[in-house]
């Protein structure tokens, strides 16, 4: 079904499907009006199926990424053939429902391009469902429910079944807008003319009273939304649909009203994005649902058909919390963006602290969870941290802290940074406050000390790349969980472990989260730590090692190693952070860190030196490669490289870099029989913006690169929308890997993405041009819309960025213009993201532990000229695989490697390209043809 313009001259009006419009009076309903927001009541006998209705709300504290989650739920619901609703102001809005009187029907210009409604074609005239009086809404819902009691799937006349995750509903059959998207995005609230008049403000214009089409959000909390109503939400912080605490929902009366409102609008699938309190409330509502329905029926508020049709409620939880305090998931929505804000602030403070040789005590959020304080400590190179789960080791923590900071100052460190989580406690559960910490540092150490409380700056701002990708992936999974739910299945929470989206029983996750607080209250800190995931515990170990100068952890002298550190390949964010952690590990354990500058070329030139503890202190925040790096492999002079290992007495080797680094370890492992000096443990830590290292899901630097891409595309998209409809073709780096382009497209809301894996063909290009033309034809006339096309640099040698831009510009004609932008090496530079810094510390710690376990002291000298036994297990790569960190031998990596194309044979993100096109609308609109 192709989209049709609504011109009055010569067009068969019977085949014109208009946008759903709010605000038609009951008289207009009886006389006939515009097409209905809801499908017409199904005829008796169940000839048509009842359409699924999915609502999403945000509750509790706001967090960056909530809007991306709402967008994902809305668009995925529509793509799966369902109706999408948003509930404003969280549980409060659900309890309130819609109390506003119908607004006047807007005047529609005859030239306006309208979009069809989702549902079977109908020539009958009707009006917007939500504009009808509640009695009429209930009457229509009851009729539809009675006709669909046996429905187990939805067939909307286009062959799409919501039970099939592989099918996409044609976008031309979906409602593009119900007109409230602009009001939501502009922050329209509850303007009260009477209240303003009472305060002498009669002449003040209330911008949110109505929009230019006569719509208003006043008194309207359950709002149906279309595809374009959530356009541009990816890059918005906070939650555009509002969040509030709701005391009334804690009462049964409040939950009864909430249940009535859901049934009134035919909603039986609810996605809730919030913290543990919000999700607990969601599960409580589901648990009480049968009794609530029974009570509503006994009170005469619902009829027999509704009682049967809405016998159970499907609930799914998405965790939005900047504290990252939910158990059974590695990351919550908004936590990483909050970490970005914290690191940006501390990075700025650090320069001032160093300039004046000051100490800074910085308070960050985290009532019952120290995740933000811990990871900020690692990412910024802080000296000391206070977190609730793991108080200082001794009761006299003041002396413990002062001794540590004094040791740092004694080796020449000019600044001191102490991070305090707001819920920090000592071992006797006495609160540790920043001002008291400052007093101790001033009185005992005489340090010029300042206190900075970051407060709510941590909540706000533009979401980082990961807080656009993660909620999108989780939102899609949430819709799937709702559609799969049965009365027997538990309520699920969507979470993540390493790089795997998971669903876990909601109550189990909430119970474990609350158990952490209980364990802390009982001073059982070991138990509290046991509830945290392995990443949290490893991060704490990494911080303690990186901060300590004590010699108590040194291994015996006869077990101390000389460990070589080398960077190979192109620079990537996180390389220096990994090296810093490796050096600090060496000093903590008594080993000697040997830096090889400028890669294998530097080894041949004997550009080698030992690194001190202080030398690497500020490296965690530095981009690029402080050791220097290039693409030269050991094969440039394999014999002299081996001789260099002997000359400098290397007992183990850490290689940080991309595909060349993997290839280097492979070459040395394959030459062990010929060169005994390579018969030492060596490990590759992947670091490349392209993320093209085989087997591992993530490489250091890829997150930094994605954030650089997102920042650039946000600015480009703003430019594209400012003057006229414009398409920007943005070229990214990535070699023969499309990771950056694919994930960047998902994070920026790009409508098209081209990758080397799929290439570009003439037929695909024709489809893409047709999609852009159709898409711009569906836009509201007179409102500029910018759109992004992401192209990986090596997607095609024929269809270059310049050629694509010219084609789009030519074919766009009067509909849209086209421009190009090549981001180039800007994706390699800049300050490493907090995720790359902390991931570097964790993986580097694991690498060093591996080398320590397998290393032999004086390996080059003790076995010179002798035949030694060695194992292929000692030449490995550390890799993130799904929900695990593994050590893979070179043979295991080689089996899944395409050496010619310099990438893996199978990539976990290959299906993301299709998802990006679904979320951008291409799949649905192409399906319309």
Secondary structure, 3 states (H helix, E strand, C coil): CCCCCCCCCCCCHHHCCCCCCCCCCHHHHHHCCCCCCCCCCCCCCCCCCCCCEEEEEECCCCCCCHHHHHHHHHHHHHHCCCEEEEECCHHHHHHHCCCCCCCCCCCCCCCCCCCCCCCCCCCCCCCCHHHCCHHHHHHHHHHHHHCCCCCCCCCCCCCCCCCCCCCCCCHHHCCCCCCCHHHHHCCCCCCCHHHHHHCCCCCCCCCCCCCCCCCCCCCCCEEEECHHHHCCCCCCCCCCCCCCCCHHHHCHHHHHHHHHHHHHCCCCEEEEEECHHHHHHHHHHHHHHHHHHHHHHHCCCCCHHHHHHCCCCEEEEEEECCCCCCCCCCCCECHHHHHHHHHHHHHHHHHHHHHHCCEEEEEECCCCCCHHHHHHHHHHCCCEEECCCCCCCCCCHHHHHHHHHHHHHHCCCCCEEEEEECCCECCCCCECCHHHHHHHHHHHHCCCEEEEECHHHHCCCCCCCHHHHHHHHHHHHHHHHHHHCCCCCCCEEEEEECCEEEEEEHHHHHHHHHHHHHHHHCCCHHHHHHHCCHHHHHHHHHHHHHHCCCCCCCCCHHHCCEEEEEEECCCCCCHHHHHHHHHHHHHHHCCEEEEECCHHHHHHCCCEEECCCCCCCCHHHCCCCCCCCCCCCHHHCHHHHHHHHHHCCCCEEEEEECHHHHHHHHHHHHCCCCCHHHCCEEEEEEECCCCCCCCCCCCECHHHHHHHHHHHHHHHHHHHHHCCCEEEEEEECCCCCCHHHHHHHHHHCCCEEECCCCCCCHHHHHHHHHHHHHHHHCCCCCCCCEEEEEEECCCCCCCCHHHHHHHHHHHHCCCCEEEEEECHHHHCCCCCCHHHHHHHHHHHHHHHHHHHHHCCCCHHHHCCCCCCCCCHHHEEEEEEECCEEEEEEHHHHHHCEECCCCEECCCCCCCHHHHHHHHHCHHHHHHHC
